[in-house]
Amino acid sequence: MPKTYSRMQRIEDLIQTSLAEIMRTHAGELHCGMTTITGVKVSADLSFAKVYVSVLEDEKAEEIIANLNKAKKSLRYELANSVELRVTPDLKFYYDDSVVRGSRISSLINDAFKK
């Protein structure tokens, strides 16, 4: 029976769940507040990973992403200890505003139907 996910997708999912757990346990040290990892994209050689983060408090998004990028070495170290990969990718955090955009579009649609 063929696998439904590619190897790269399985690695991205593994990194996403592991980083979410690491960030949950170290949230106070990271000063990241209420964040959610919405996706991870890993390069083909597994040397680099883009981590997309959604933030509950949008006004603090830049500060939180900056804090995560400052702590990326320690997060990478924790990730290497929790995941068995030959190469642990270098992490770069990005703000994912898709939740905010989706909410805005939804409210525009609701306003249009009310008129």
GICOR-V699893 format. One record per pair of residues at least 6 apart in sequence whose C-alpha atoms are under 7 Angstrom apart, sorted by the first residue. I is the first residue (numbers start at 1). J is the second residue. Records with the same first field share a line. If there is no record, write none. Layout:
I = J / J
This chain:
12 = 40 / 41 / 42
16 = 37 / 39 / 40
18 = 79 / 82
19 = 79
20 = 37
27 = 33
30 = 67 / 68
31 = 64 / 67
32 = 64
34 = 55 / 56
35 = 53 / 54 / 55 / 56
36 = 53 / 54 / 55
37 = 52 / 53 / 54
38 = 52 / 53 / 54
39 = 51 / 52
40 = 49 / 50 / 51 / 52
41 = 49 / 50 / 51
42 = 48 / 49 / 50
43 = 49
46 = 87 / 89
47 = 87 / 88 / 89 / 90
48 = 89 / 90 / 91
49 = 89 / 90 / 91 / 92
50 = 91 / 92 / 93
51 = 91 / 92 / 93 / 94
52 = 93 / 94 / 95 / 96
53 = 93 / 94 / 95 / 96
54 = 95 / 96 / 97
55 = 61
65 = 93 / 94 / 95
68 = 93
69 = 92 / 93
72 = 91
76 = 90 / 91
80 = 88
